[in-house]
């Protein structure tokens, strides 16, 4: 090749997003559209208003009504991203894998661990890439916790407290209002999948020692107020709480150790930044305001620990590395090994066994 010849074109990953609610419009589409190794070819939504929003924001992207219409285009695609209600994850992911596509499934991976395991086995048999969008592994506060735990400032950790609390007295989505536990409804399948996933990542395998699953809102069919106690094989106890009817929010994280503690309030800013119209490419994206820095140390001897920059684009960067390096034949890691989300589903199942009324 001479110096005047153009570089060979880099392969782009032809991608479809199924669903354009919060997941598709705030997370998947913006992250894909700003990564040059992907082309955002198709978005599936049956809602006319959302179709118009896609046409305005992504004028080169085709809209189709549903996942079946996406699968009909499988020969012109490489990757399908499922941002649909949980009960659809298993059938859509199975069909997409069988159509020869790599697949990203939003959390929860499926509505049962058996479904998740079946999808993993199918992907392995077909040689397709399969991963789960556990995006909060790249929250700035969680990245801060991981970095903190890699050091010795806390000593030996004894208790990990993690919570997602929101004031949402009304159920905003029709499918959530109608969903049962068998459909993947309730806050345990929603915010709980993040909290459990993070706890297992930090401290390893665990068993459920205690579970409280309550429905506080008048029209809630499953659970909107949940508290779990996990005992990890590493010796750490995790207290995980999620609540959709919380008028005063407590710490996002509180970690107690033999040498000190860490307390962090506030929620990662990446989601609200995109909702407000920002781009993942903006310099401010993922940067938390300094006043939300966590407190490290002991009462009377506290230091402020600045929050690491959030990094949701890292998920799709790692996925592109994997796919373009040869897919399942590549030694590069998946952004999220789906075996982890299966363990999350097993924790959810164990919690429900302890609370048979849920």
C-alpha angles and dihedrals in degrees: 000000000000125000091256097055118098121248114258112268113263113237114249123211107241104221140191125193116206110206129025103206121109093310097049099037101040104031117018105033097045093046093047095044092054096048109083093208091069131062115206097219105160139019120189119212131137094202112104093210092052091047088055091048090052091049091052098044100034106026093173094054122098118226123213129177103244151348093281089060089051092051089052086063094047093119089064096046139071104187137029123197117203115211094160133118114296097251090063096051098086099046094041095045091047092050092046093050090048089051089059099257132133111237140215113192120196117228132307089054090212138329093263137028089236090060090049092050091049091053092049091051091048093050091049092049093049095041094238129145112247125180141157127235100236089159096169090075081081098048109129093234092051091048087052091052092049091051091047093051091051087066133056102248094110097038113208110358115229105170133025117194119189129170143175110197126173139171102234107141091168125060101236102195125061094218091053092051091053100037121110125200088266088058093051094258127153137055094279090065090042116041091005093068089062096047094047093044092052093047093051091047092052102041108015134235118001145181127222111250099172136008134186116186117178137168108217103164116082096241099035110124099185124017137318100165116054135166123184132184114203126188112207124208086236089067098254121128117216123205109196123185132178125178133172095189101055116132094182117037124215128207119315088217135012117175122184122200141167093259103033147323141250126215124186130182129190136047128270109271100218098092097047090044092059092041087056090055102266126140130233085234094062117110090232095052112120094006113129122213111259094240089069093061113132126247118245126190133026131318107284091019105063130149126192113243112204115228119250116243113268115244116194091151087066090077094061093038090058092044092052090049089054098046097043093046092060106291115239091002090062120096090216114112126252115246086241122011103221090222087076095057089048088060088050089055090050090055090051091050091049091050091053091049088058091051105040093176091065 
